[in-house]
Amino acid sequence: MDVSFLGGPHPQRGVGVVAPFDFALDRELWRWVPDEVSLHLTRTPFVPVEVSLDLARLVSEHETLSEAVRALGAVSPEVVAYACTSGSFVGGIAGERGMCAAMEQSGEMPALTTSGALLEALQELGARRIALVTPYTGSVTTALEEFLAEGGVSVTGRAYLGLTRHIWKVPYRDVVDMARQAVVGAADALFISCTNLPTYDAIPQLEAELRMPVLSANQVTIWAALRRIGEQAVGPYQALLDPVARRGPAAMSSSTAPGEGDGAVEPAGLSPGGVPLPPVAGVPGEGPGPEPEAAFAGPAGPPEPEAVDGLDPPYPDEPGGMTPT
């Protein structure tokens, strides 16, 4: 039987993903995955607690992760990733390594976490000083800074929203605004934390504008998981995924402000090759903005709020959540 019309062979390789109970960005994860690989997702049990360090600990207990990994074993993935930033940095580097060991023991397969993948990605790029963006409260953001410091990475500037729920509803425009607030000093890269924060289409725009590599929680998670099985993540104009992009504007010295130096500067909104990038402005009718209590932190102070709808995610018909992913 000729099955060529079905679009090629069924994916034979699999990546298991353990996500927090409220994870709402399944589609975003898939956008980094090549056609020959399939994602198999499962979620941790529901916990009625708002975003906090305590919740991060609850959704990352070894017993919880082990049960999730055993469930994924039914479809035989080659690697498993715990897709939660705060849940994997809350116990420091020793805690992150312990989580990986617990998952590997339960599933008899390689395991990784978002925070571990972040350190791996920063090492890949040679970035030791980063600007930081989070949707978290100040205490959770500080815990991430402490984790990074333990890994030898310093934070040059930060911006956070102070959210305790509905993180997945934050639109791209707010992510971009926070990034502009956070990039101060001589940063080597920008990291956007939280796997429940949409970032896929914002990354190329920010790399062109800020002239530095931009990493996000979902991006580094999928990048590291695919790397474990000899596959490459896909995505346009992203320095982590494409070595060529590292030689373009996104890789120019971060100590040189846009418009300075000897290199030509691509205008914002263009890729290193001058190709138009996806806009970050919202599509009308797709999701509300951040919670009213949202606040920025950083030397530049809070920007004026803008009522801009989100792009790809969020999806109005999906449940909101509280997990500080």
C-alpha positions as CSV (number, residue, x, y, z in Angstrom):
1,M,0.0,0.0,0.0
2,D,1.3,3.4,-1.0
3,V,1.2,5.7,2.1
4,S,3.3,8.5,0.7
5,F,0.2,10.7,0.5
6,L,0.0,10.5,4.3
7,G,3.0,12.8,4.6
8,G,5.7,10.3,5.3
9,P,6.5,7.7,7.9
10,H,5.0,7.8,11.4
11,P,7.5,9.5,13.9
12,Q,9.7,6.8,15.4
13,R,11.5,8.9,18.0
14,G,9.9,10.1,21.2
15,V,10.6,12.7,23.9
16,G,8.7,12.4,27.2
17,V,7.7,15.7,28.9
18,V,6.6,16.0,32.5
19,A,4.8,19.4,32.9
20,P,3.1,21.1,35.8
21,F,-0.6,20.5,36.2
22,D,-1.6,23.9,34.7
23,F,0.8,23.9,31.7
24,A,-1.1,25.5,28.8
25,L,1.5,25.9,26.1
26,D,1.7,22.4,24.5
27,R,1.5,23.9,21.1
28,E,4.6,26.1,21.7
29,L,6.7,23.1,22.7
30,W,5.8,21.3,19.5
31,R,7.0,24.3,17.4
32,W,10.6,23.5,18.3
33,V,10.3,19.8,17.4
34,P,11.3,18.3,14.0
35,D,8.8,16.1,12.1
36,E,10.6,12.9,12.9
37,V,10.2,13.3,16.6
38,S,7.0,13.1,18.8
39,L,6.4,14.6,22.2
40,H,4.6,12.6,24.9
41,L,3.3,14.9,27.7
42,T,2.0,14.1,31.1
43,R,1.2,16.4,34.0
44,T,1.7,16.5,37.7
45,P,-1.4,16.2,40.0
46,F,-3.4,19.4,40.7
47,V,-2.4,21.4,43.8
48,P,-4.6,24.3,44.8
49,V,-1.8,26.7,45.7
50,E,-0.8,30.0,44.1
51,V,2.6,30.7,42.7
52,S,5.3,30.6,45.3
53,L,8.4,28.7,46.3
54,D,6.3,26.3,48.3
55,L,4.3,25.4,45.2
56,A,7.5,25.0,43.2
57,R,8.6,22.4,45.8
58,L,5.2,20.6,45.7
59,V,5.2,20.1,41.9
60,S,8.8,18.8,41.9
61,E,8.8,16.2,44.6
62,H,10.7,13.0,43.6
63,E,7.7,10.8,44.2
64,T,5.5,13.0,41.9
65,L,8.1,13.0,39.2
66,S,8.8,9.3,39.4
67,E,5.1,8.4,39.0
68,A,4.9,10.7,35.9
69,V,8.0,9.1,34.4
70,R,6.6,5.6,34.9
71,A,3.4,6.6,33.1
72,L,5.4,7.9,30.2
73,G,7.3,4.6,30.1
74,A,4.2,3.1,28.4
75,V,5.1,4.9,25.1
76,S,8.9,4.3,25.5
77,P,10.4,7.8,25.0
78,E,14.2,8.0,24.6
79,V,14.6,10.9,27.0
80,V,12.4,12.6,29.5
81,A,12.3,16.3,30.4
82,Y,10.8,18.0,33.4
83,A,9.4,21.2,31.9
84,C,9.3,23.5,34.9
85,T,11.8,26.2,35.6
86,S,11.0,27.1,39.2
87,G,10.3,23.5,40.2
88,S,13.8,22.6,39.0
89,F,15.8,25.6,40.5
90,V,14.0,25.8,43.9
91,G,16.4,23.2,45.4
92,G,19.6,24.6,44.0
93,I,21.9,22.7,41.7
94,A,22.0,19.7,44.1
95,G,18.2,19.6,44.0
96,E,18.2,19.7,40.2
97,R,20.6,16.9,40.0
98,G,18.6,14.9,42.5
99,M,15.5,15.3,40.4
100,C,17.3,14.1,37.3
101,A,18.6,11.0,39.2
102,A,15.1,10.2,40.5
103,M,13.6,10.4,37.0
104,E,16.3,8.4,35.4
105,Q,16.0,5.7,38.1
106,S,12.2,5.5,37.5
107,G,12.3,5.5,33.7
108,E,15.7,3.9,32.9
109,M,16.3,6.7,30.4
110,P,18.2,10.0,30.3
111,A,16.4,12.8,32.1
112,L,16.8,16.6,32.3
113,T,15.1,19.6,33.7
114,T,14.5,23.1,32.4
115,S,16.9,24.8,34.8
116,G,19.6,22.2,34.1
117,A,19.0,22.8,30.4
118,L,19.4,26.5,30.9
119,L,22.9,26.1,32.4
120,E,23.7,23.8,29.5
121,A,22.5,26.3,27.0
122,L,24.4,29.2,28.6
123,Q,27.6,27.1,28.5
124,E,27.0,26.3,24.9
125,L,26.8,30.1,24.1
126,G,29.6,31.0,26.5
127,A,27.3,33.3,28.4
128,R,28.2,34.1,32.0
129,R,26.3,37.4,32.5
130,I,22.7,37.5,31.6
131,A,19.6,39.8,31.7
132,L,16.7,38.0,33.3
133,V,12.9,38.2,32.6
134,T,10.3,36.3,34.7
135,P,6.6,36.5,35.4
136,Y,7.2,35.5,39.0
137,T,7.1,37.4,42.3
138,G,10.3,39.0,43.6
139,S,11.1,36.1,46.0
140,V,10.8,33.4,43.2
141,T,12.9,35.6,40.9
142,T,15.5,36.0,43.5
143,A,15.6,32.2,44.0
144,L,16.4,31.8,40.3
145,E,19.2,34.4,40.6
146,E,20.6,32.3,43.4
147,F,20.5,29.1,41.3
148,L,22.3,30.9,38.5
149,A,24.9,32.3,40.8
150,E,25.6,28.8,42.1
151,G,26.1,27.8,38.4
152,G,28.6,30.6,37.9
153,V,26.2,32.9,36.1
154,S,25.5,36.5,37.2
155,V,22.4,38.6,36.5
156,T,23.1,42.1,35.2
157,G,19.5,43.3,35.2
158,R,16.0,41.8,35.7
159,A,12.4,42.5,35.2
160,Y,9.5,40.6,36.6
161,L,5.7,40.8,36.6
162,G,4.9,39.6,40.2
163,L,2.1,37.2,39.0
164,T,0.7,34.5,41.3
165,R,-1.6,33.0,38.7
166,H,-2.6,33.0,35.0
167,I,0.9,33.3,33.7
168,W,0.1,31.6,30.4
169,K,-2.2,34.6,29.6
170,V,0.7,37.1,29.4
171,P,0.9,38.4,25.8
172,Y,4.0,38.7,23.7
173,R,4.0,42.4,23.9
174,D,4.5,42.3,27.7
175,V,7.3,39.8,27.3
176,V,9.1,42.1,24.9
177,D,8.6,45.1,27.1
178,M,10.1,43.3,30.1
179,A,13.1,42.2,28.0
180,R,13.8,45.9,27.1
181,Q,13.6,46.8,30.8
182,A,16.0,43.9,31.9
183,V,18.8,44.5,29.4
184,V,21.1,46.8,31.2
185,G,24.9,46.5,31.7
186,A,27.1,44.2,29.8
187,A,24.9,41.1,29.4
188,D,26.0,38.2,27.2
189,A,22.4,36.9,26.7
190,L,18.8,37.3,27.8
191,F,16.9,34.5,29.5
192,I,13.0,34.5,29.7
193,S,12.0,32.2,32.5
194,C,8.8,30.1,33.0
195,T,7.6,27.3,30.6
196,N,4.1,28.8,30.9
197,L,5.2,32.1,29.4
198,P,4.8,32.3,25.5
199,T,8.1,33.2,23.8
200,Y,8.6,31.4,20.5
201,D,7.8,34.3,18.2
202,A,9.3,36.9,20.5
203,I,12.8,35.4,20.4
204,P,13.9,36.4,16.8
205,Q,12.5,39.9,17.3
206,L,14.4,40.4,20.5
207,E,17.6,38.9,19.1
208,A,17.5,41.4,16.2
209,E,16.7,44.3,18.4
210,L,18.9,43.6,21.4
211,R,21.8,42.2,19.5
212,M,22.3,39.2,21.8
213,P,21.2,35.6,22.1
214,V,17.8,35.2,23.7
215,L,16.9,32.0,25.5
216,S,13.5,30.9,26.9
217,A,12.5,28.2,29.3
218,N,10.6,26.1,26.7
219,Q,13.3,26.6,24.1
220,V,16.2,25.4,26.2
221,T,14.1,22.4,27.5
222,I,13.3,21.1,24.0
223,W,16.8,22.0,22.7
224,A,18.5,19.9,25.4
225,A,16.0,17.0,25.2
226,L,16.5,16.7,21.4
227,R,20.2,17.0,21.8
228,R,20.2,14.0,24.1
229,I,18.9,11.8,21.3
230,G,21.0,13.3,18.5
231,E,18.3,15.5,17.1
232,Q,18.2,19.3,16.5
233,A,15.5,21.7,17.6
234,V,14.0,23.8,14.8
235,G,13.2,27.6,14.9
236,P,13.9,30.7,12.8
237,Y,16.7,33.1,13.6
238,Q,17.5,31.7,17.1
239,A,21.1,31.9,18.2
240,L,20.9,28.8,20.4
241,L,19.6,26.6,17.5
242,D,21.6,28.0,14.6
243,P,25.4,28.7,14.8
244,V,25.0,31.0,11.8
245,A,22.7,33.2,13.8
246,R,25.4,33.6,16.4
247,R,27.6,35.3,13.8
248,G,24.8,37.8,13.0
249,P,23.6,40.9,15.0
250,A,22.4,38.6,17.8
251,A,26.0,37.6,18.4
252,M,27.6,41.0,18.3
253,S,29.3,42.2,21.5
254,S,26.6,42.8,24.0
255,S,28.7,45.5,25.6
256,T,28.2,47.6,22.4
257,A,24.9,49.4,22.2
258,P,22.8,49.1,19.1
259,G,24.1,51.7,16.5
260,E,27.7,51.6,17.9
261,G,30.7,49.7,16.7
262,D,32.0,48.7,13.3
263,G,29.3,46.2,12.3
264,A,26.1,47.0,10.4
265,V,23.0,47.0,12.5
266,E,19.9,45.3,11.2
267,P,16.7,47.3,12.0
268,A,14.4,45.9,14.6
269,G,12.0,43.4,13.1
270,L,14.5,42.0,10.6
271,S,16.5,38.8,10.8
272,P,20.3,38.7,10.4
273,G,19.7,38.4,6.7
274,G,17.2,41.2,6.5
275,V,14.2,38.9,6.3
276,P,11.0,40.3,8.1
277,L,10.5,38.7,11.4
278,P,7.1,37.8,12.9
279,P,5.5,40.7,14.7
280,V,5.0,40.7,18.5
281,A,1.9,42.8,18.5
282,G,-1.2,40.9,19.5
283,V,-3.9,39.4,17.3
284,P,-7.3,40.9,18.2
285,G,-9.4,38.7,20.4
286,E,-6.8,36.3,21.6
287,G,-6.5,36.5,25.4
288,P,-6.3,39.2,28.0
289,G,-3.2,41.0,29.2
290,P,-1.4,40.4,32.6
291,E,-3.0,40.6,36.0
292,P,-3.6,44.2,37.3
293,E,-1.1,43.6,40.1
294,A,1.8,43.0,37.6
295,A,4.8,45.1,38.4
296,F,8.3,45.6,36.8
297,A,11.6,45.5,38.6
298,G,14.8,46.9,37.2
299,P,16.8,50.1,37.0
300,A,14.7,51.6,34.2
301,G,11.5,51.5,36.3
302,P,8.1,50.2,35.2
303,P,6.8,51.0,31.7
304,E,3.4,52.4,31.0
305,P,0.9,49.5,30.7
306,E,-0.4,48.7,27.3
307,A,-3.6,46.7,26.6
308,V,-2.3,44.4,23.9
309,D,-3.7,41.0,23.1
310,G,-1.5,37.9,22.9
311,L,-0.4,36.0,19.8
312,D,-0.2,32.3,19.2
313,P,-1.0,31.2,22.9
314,P,-2.9,31.8,25.0
315,Y,-6.0,30.0,24.0
316,P,-9.2,31.4,25.6
317,D,-10.8,28.0,25.9
318,E,-8.0,26.4,27.9
319,P,-7.8,26.6,31.8
320,G,-5.6,29.1,33.4
321,G,-3.1,28.0,36.0
322,M,-1.0,28.9,38.9
323,T,2.2,27.0,38.7
324,P,5.4,29.0,38.6
325,T,6.8,27.0,35.8
